[in-house]
Amino acid sequence: MKENFLSLKSNLTQSAEGWEKFYSKPNPWGYVGDFNDRIRNQIIINLVRWSKRKKALDIACGEGSLTKALSPYVKSIKAFDISSRAIESAKKNYAAENIEYFQQYMKEFSSKMGTFDLITCAEVIYYLKPQEIEKVLAEVQKSLAEGGYFVLTTRTDYWFGFDEFVELLQQYFTIVTIVPVWRPDNLFYKAVKRAFSIFSPFLDRVYRSWLLSIDPRKPGMCAYVCMGLAAVS
Ligand SMILES: C[S@@+](CC[C@H](N)C(=O)[O-])C[C@H]1O[C@@H](n2cnc3c(N)ncnc32)[C@H](O)[C@@H]1O
């Protein structure tokens, strides 16, 4: 396990002040609402839209694009982030009647917040130290209602290697599926992403409607891939 993640990735920060500064301009990543963001959200939605998930929690929601995308598929969704600016922006740009946004540190997250049928944690845990990651996983496991589902998206090449990370997850969850992705600095990925950005409006529509047309409950169809983690009971 790498000793000091922050020294390796100096552009990453984990202090609240750092995040506040980061969110001083809206959409600091530049990706909110773009093709990749929408496709990622659609993939996550596809995992969860087949069963009714009443109560959801989005951990470290940032400016709320995933939270908003999930909101039609759940009865209520709570979403928190360390940055009050991100939360303000989420309330302004990604509001819905069933979403409750609030500012909170990850370390304050515990099963005392209640149980949830769906918990999402997207692109966050690599900002935490390994011990903190393990604590979050343990709290998520305790916070999942029976049959609850945890969807985690993360890079596995920071703190942990892939195998080590999967082993860690298996202590807490039954792994349903893992979706492999290219590293963002991979040249092939960059080329494909560039091509996608040029053809984005068209491809986006085609891909989204294709994803939405897949209904594994219809005769002759089946669910081939599904991703996510369910708590080990
Ligand atoms: C890469 S963004 C991901 C945002 C959102 N989940 C998404 O996928 O679009 C990482 C988010 O984690 C939040 N974050 C980082 N450390 C945190 C902590 N200790 N507690 C709560 N939120 C934290 C940051 O403020 C930031 O919004």
The ligand as a Tripos MOL2 file, in Angstrom:
@<TRIPOS>MOLECULE
LIG
   27    29     1     0     0
SMALL
NO_CHARGES

@<TRIPOS>ATOM
      1 C1        -14.1050   13.8480   -7.8200 C.3       1 LIG1
      2 S1        -15.3450   14.6090   -6.8470 S.3       1 LIG1
      3 C2        -16.7010   13.4980   -7.1240 C.3       1 LIG1
      4 C3        -18.0290   14.1810   -6.9520 C.3       1 LIG1
      5 C4        -19.2470   13.2900   -7.2830 C.3       1 LIG1
      6 N1        -19.3300   12.1320   -6.4100 N.3       1 LIG1
      7 C5        -19.1880   12.8450   -8.7320 C.2       1 LIG1
      8 O1        -18.8140   11.6890   -8.9910 O.co2     1 LIG1
      9 O2        -19.4820   13.6480   -9.6120 O.co2     1 LIG1
     10 C6        -14.8410   14.2300   -5.1910 C.3       1 LIG1
     11 C7        -15.7350   14.8760   -4.1480 C.3       1 LIG1
     12 O3        -15.3960   14.3570   -2.8730 O.3       1 LIG1
     13 C8        -15.5820   15.3850   -1.9190 C.3       1 LIG1
     14 N2        -14.8070   15.0140   -0.7340 N.ar      1 LIG1
     15 C9        -13.4700   14.8120   -0.6660 C.ar      1 LIG1
     16 N3        -13.1000   14.4840    0.5750 N.ar      1 LIG1
     17 C10       -14.2380   14.4540    1.3130 C.ar      1 LIG1
     18 C11       -14.5060   14.1710    2.6800 C.ar      1 LIG1
     19 N4        -13.5320   13.8580    3.5170 N.pl3     1 LIG1
     20 N5        -15.7760   14.2230    3.1100 N.ar      1 LIG1
     21 C12       -16.8040   14.5270    2.2460 C.ar      1 LIG1
     22 N6        -16.5990   14.8220    0.9420 N.ar      1 LIG1
     23 C13       -15.3360   14.7820    0.4850 C.ar      1 LIG1
     24 C14       -15.0700   16.6290   -2.6340 C.3       1 LIG1
     25 O4        -15.5370   17.8410   -2.0990 O.3       1 LIG1
     26 C15       -15.5690   16.3840   -4.0500 C.3       1 LIG1
     27 O5        -16.8080   17.0000   -4.2590 O.3       1 LIG1
@<TRIPOS>BOND
     1     1     2 1
     2     2     3 1
     3     2    10 1
     4     3     4 1
     5     4     5 1
     6     5     6 1
     7     5     7 1
     8     7     8 2
     9     7     9 1
    10    10    11 1
    11    11    12 1
    12    11    26 1
    13    12    13 1
    14    13    14 1
    15    13    24 1
    16    14    15 ar
    17    14    23 ar
    18    15    16 ar
    19    16    17 ar
    20    17    18 ar
    21    17    23 ar
    22    18    19 1
    23    18    20 ar
    24    20    21 ar
    25    21    22 ar
    26    22    23 ar
    27    24    25 1
    28    24    26 1
    29    26    27 1
@<TRIPOS>SUBSTRUCTURE
     1 LIG1         1 GROUP 0 **** ****
